[in-house]
Amino acid sequence: MKKIYIFLTTTCLLIFSACTGNFEEANINPYQISDKSLQQDFNHVGAFFPSMLSNLFGNQVNHNLVNDSFVRHLGTPTPFVGGINNTTYYIRWNGYWDRIYNNIMAPGRQVIQIAEEGGYDVFVAWAKLIQILGIARLTAYHGPVIYSNYGSSETTILYDSEEQLYTQFFDELDEILAVFNANLDYTGMANFDASFDGDVSSWIKVANSMRLRLAMRLSKVDPEWAKEEGEKAISDAGGLILTNDENFNISLYGAFFHPAQICFQWNDTRMSATMESVLIGYNDNRISAFFDPATDNTLYPDHPDSPYKGIRNGALLVAKDDRLTYSTISSDFENWTERPYFRAAETQFLLAEAALRGWAGTQSAQYHYEEGVRTSFSEWGAGGVDEYLMDDTSLPLDYDDPKAEGAVNDFVNRIMVTVMWDEADDNETKLEKIMTQKWISGYMNSIETWVDHRRTDYPKLPFNYKNDSNADWGVIAADDFLRRMPFTTNERTGNPDGVSDATSKLGGPDEIGTRLWWDTGGSNF
Amino acid sequence: MKKGLIISLIFFVACSQALLAQDLIKGKVTSSEDNEPLPGVSIVVQGTNKGTTTDLDGNFSVQATSEDVLQFSYIGYLKQSITVGTQTTIDVSLEPDAQQLDEVVVTALGIERDEKALSYAQQTISADDIRTARDVNFVNSLAGKAAGVSIQKSSSGTGGSTKIVLRGNKSLSGDSQPLFVIDGIPMANNKGGQPGMWGGNDEGDGLSQINPDDIESISILRGANAAALYGSQGANGVVLITTKKGKEGKAVVTFNTGVTFENVMAKPQLQFDYGSVGGAKESWSYEKGDYADNYVDDFFQTGVNAINTITISGGNDKTTAYFSYGNTSSKGIIPENTYQKNNFTLKQSTKMANNKLTISSSIMLMQEEVENRPPAGYYLNPLTGLYFFPRDRDFESFKNNYEVFDETRNMNLQNWFVSDHHQSNPYWLINKQPRTDATKRVIASIPIKYEFNDKLSVQVRGNYDYADKLNEQKFYAGGNATNVGANGRWSYHKYNDELVYGDAIITYNNTFGDISLNGVAGTSYQQSTYGDGISVDTETNSLLYPNEFFFQNLPTNVQVQSTYTSKLIKEAVFLNATLGFKEVVYLDFSGRNDWASTLAGTGNDSYFYPAVGLTGIISDMVVLPDFISFAKVRASYSEVGNEVPFNRISPQHTINSGGGVDRNTERPFTNLKPEMIRSVEVGTNWRFLNGRVGLDFTYYNLNSQDQFIRLPAPSGSGYSYYYVNAGEVVNKGVEITLETTPLTSQDAEWKSTFNFSRNVNEIVELHPDLSDKIYLSDSEGFQSVIEAGGSFNDIYVYKFQRDDQGRIILDSSTGTPLKTAEPEYIGNLNPKFSLGWTNGVSYKNFGLNFLIYANIGGKVVSQTEAMLDGYGVSKRSGDARDAGGVTINAVQDDVAVTSIDPRSYYTTIGDRNGIKEPYVYDRTNIRLTQFSLSYNFNTTALNIPVKAASISFVGQNLFFFYKKAPFDPELAMSTSTDFQSLDNFNLPSTRTFGFNLKLTL
């Protein structure tokens, strides 16, 4: 009998050791795609770019209830989490960090490695550029972030100081441009590049424009360095994004334009009170491209001919339903197929400020200011720009919230500059005009507008009506704005030494009131 | 029934060769109970391997000498030994064995064993017990009938899934569900999606399709010890289902027909006196009005379940066959919710080659279809709009006109008073969002057994379990804009679950003097592929043309996906042997080696684990006082590896809906190991007073280590997630079963059984890198977590801020209660202990059966109540307005406050993110789970042409003796591990009652 057992056991062992050969294949999902398969048509280096590019933009709790609210572009009717949330300066959502690391840095690192191994230099450069596009946004939220140590296997992963970050950005832009310039006829990106069909020279313009944008962030904290990098960007033979044809828009790859989803499907966002105040006050014709009229005509007795109504940011909200009849964003956004990352109007306003700061290579500040406004009007298909630029009387309006009693949510306009350029104005006033127009033109791409506002304190936006900031995340004074997003909870618990080092690099407590490196406070000049 | 069970379990010994110089002894064996002949009684000539069995009429003949002793044994009856002497005719009347100590039970792999030799706890539930309450899903009938078994049925109505956990949650990543086995062969039980806080539907599981009338008995192997022979998948315990087989004899036809009615038993308490102000969606007026109060009750209807089964069974000594057809047809308590099930079962078994070879086959065909299974959670749930509806508005107009013609679109759209993501017109939802969950399934098996002699046999089995499943919902244009596109939405998921199983088992039983050996050695192969299919969901991406639900109408930006849940190939060799010494001491050991495809490439894909057990029959070792009729002690130790999930070693990349590729950014887990559960179990069985009192006590300690845990990777690490083998979870507890027969007489009998179980779960450690908790659920201020030092399903919610006198602190400006900064621990979901009390009383032709089931301790949370308070529609909020305020022990700026305005109080503590402390309830509940009163007709006296007929009144979940929560805490929103213990607009619990008629022709 024992013999039978031994025979059986031996047989089984033999059979199984032979049979486990298909195990690895069995443990693979057949409806996923392998590295090997991706080598066809060079998808192993290219196919990840659409996903990385898409993830430069966050969702409702990354942008709409964060920077879109902080810069007063869009307001929410919804009293999320009992009305105490990011929009009232109590942090509930802080998720852009994870999006950037999980969806851009992590795949980007792998793509760079594969492209380096295969000798696809342009793809390496392209992936690095996209990582800069992402990290440059993320540092505008938090200050120090993880960049040079990314991919470390250490338990503690150190953050880069902002100065280190910008140094690395500029160095990498040099390398990226060198690769692009050496491969101007390269067509390998075409299959993967919905923005420019793989046109390398267009990406050179993106890189140069990014350099100018980043240089301007440093204009107060390190004017010399800013000027050096800014002039380098302006003078580069590859050029800047200067016309709307050259705008860097990122395809939605078939997805719904997210702000339209937030607005029309979820009813969670509306025109901001500040947009109402500024656009109606200035008689700005872009208003109808930005927003749809309010659906309740009793809401705007103070300007009956302009049927728009916005919601104050940081408002006291009781019920979501109260303000759903306020102006939505334009329903045209439901048909958008791409989303702006860098537009010509921004370059023009950057050049206008560069001119004010005496950087070489620009036209006059007035030229670029007016060109910025014209470019923006043309981008939105709005007429009457000549009249608009000649208006030296109109000012933004005071705001009344018809759904709140008395003075609740109301504000008095603080913007005291008109649209028309006056060469006789001092630089501070000129800068305020530039920044106010740059603020309008930054609609639907508000991260850099948020940087500009913190850096220059322009435009003179209304403060929060409802300010729930407290010791948990840091206190914001009633006459101040939120200055940054705190480091994430996961990092605070999972990488505590890294966060503590980062906090020292930040130069202040890890709170929402701590100013970033380039947000120096003082005078703009 | 008992007899039927016994027949089907018996291990037929067929040795009828005549031997030399012996007389032919004939006789008849009958039951002393009713003098009916007993077929299949085993007759063995002691000291030899000669023997026979009785035929259908109880007759036998055997060759024996005058000195031989014939031993008559029959399951459920006391053994009798008779010396032949001069007799040539021996008629025997066997006495029923009330103690049933020598009951043969089915253990792992379908192996039959003497119960007394088992070194672990096993509890068997008979068909009668399962069928008493006529639940459509047999699993639900197990609640309370066995110790150590936790069963929660889904709140999704008839045919919903079930959560069943034996001896506590053991796995941090899996759902700790036991393995289900039909006639020794594992069955597929792939659970579909489950609802959560925000909505969703129960997509069923693999259990509800089984026809309860096909079940002969169910054995529950609670411990890993018992399950060692099933390997990894048995690590969480095994539920063994034995189905009916054909019986020798004339064809027996049974009809079973039952109708039960179902109605709501635990619905939230609402107010209908106060309406809304200024068109708000909340009802926060302080002016009483005269408003309709019947529309909530009217929404629910009486559900009806009709179950009809016919079975035909028969055969001869060579061949037996069994056929059954079952039809279940139900109507839910929500309009338009229906359930249909058709079951065909055909089994046959043929003996050939001198009865040495038995070829059997079994085919089960099942078809199940649920229409409009009710959802749970906020979204697209008819109950939200129904409960929230402002009291001053006219519900009837919305009920009768749930759709209205829209001139701008030239079509009918939804009619509701508000555009809000949480609510829609309830009648729109049940009429214009038809949902189908359908399963077509076949389970086919062929066991072939060859008995070389009565010691050695070999069995080879093959089984194929295939299910074709569909989850489809059509959302018409006009649905809630948060969830449905302007032209409607189509959600479609069609997939297959497939399980191929084969094994070969050699069984060897022999005795060597005082030593007995029961040995089993075998090998098995199993391949399961779950969720292989196609899926599409347009969500809010609008269909091209309104209200057409097929692929051509999909917008271009919607991805049609091939789906694949998992594939697992398992190969194993195993050995199990029980050595008995004088039938007094048994040593049991087993070993198994598994090869699992989910561990391929790690070097850990082959793993071995052993089990050992020791049993001693004390009552046979020493002389015990007379009142002790039996005593046994047992102990066992086992290790079982728990396999890891599919596709974790080297996941590939996914094509996203934008046409790009998302790179996998999870760190490959190349040194993944199987989870390991080490289990110690000790127990003892005692029977007193000739078996009228029986006690079974078990203590167990299960230690689960090397848990498979997914952790978010550090942001700077280059990965998004990574996996570790870490953690230690301990479940220890006791299980006590007390069986009593307080009354037994000629005409009457009362049997009463208590099942007690207590499980203590402790999360000893997680992973050192995991500084935070593992969140099973985290939504709306409700958290269910796993945390080192805590236990599975610890509940965290926001509480009131209180001063050191315990007074609630009110905000100095608004005067409303302040909540804690973070959710705080408030209790654990799991009950402290559970108690089932089963009673069976028979008097002449009447039978009474009832089961009282209690879960004591534990916490549950109602988000429903929080929302109803926030909306001012709870009865509580109305009573507070009647009383002019809410009594409160609070303090505002050092001033004591005793009363607070109802609106500011309830809108602060209630609604979505309020203070959940008041909405956490004690889970303790005691209920009459099952009740039946039956009458057996005396068909001979009545002179009707049927063999047996019985009619019974049955009831299920009839009422609570005690319940604190405003809902049924045993009804689960989700039967997976998340959102346990939560009520968020779950379908209310129901009580069921009806009649059942059974005829045997």
Interface residues (C-beta under 8 A of the other chain):
Chain A: M1 I4 Y5 L8 T9 C12 L13 I15 F16 C19 T20 N22 F23 E24 A26 N27 I28 N29 P30 Y31 Q32 I33 S34 D35 L38 N43 A47 F48 F49 P50 S51 S54 V81 G82 W97 D98 Y101 N102 N103 M105 A106 P107 R109 Q110 V111 I146 N149 Y150 G151 S152 S153 I157 F192 S251 L252 Y253 G254 A255 F256 Q261 F264 Q265 W266 N267 A319 K320 D321 L324 D472 T488 N490 E491 T493 G494 N495 G498
Chain B: A280 K281 E282 V418 S419 D420 H421 L456 A481 T482 I506 Y508 G519 A521 G522 T523 Q527 T540 N541 T556 N557 Q561 S562 T563 Y564 K567 L568 I569 E571 V573 L575 W595 A596 S597 T598 A600 G601 D605 S606 F646 N647 I649 S650 P651 Q652 H653 T654 I655 N656 S657 G658 G659 G660 V661 D662 R663 N664 T665 P712 P714 S715 G716 S717 G718 Y719 S720 D769 S771 D772 A821 T908 D911 R912 N913 G914
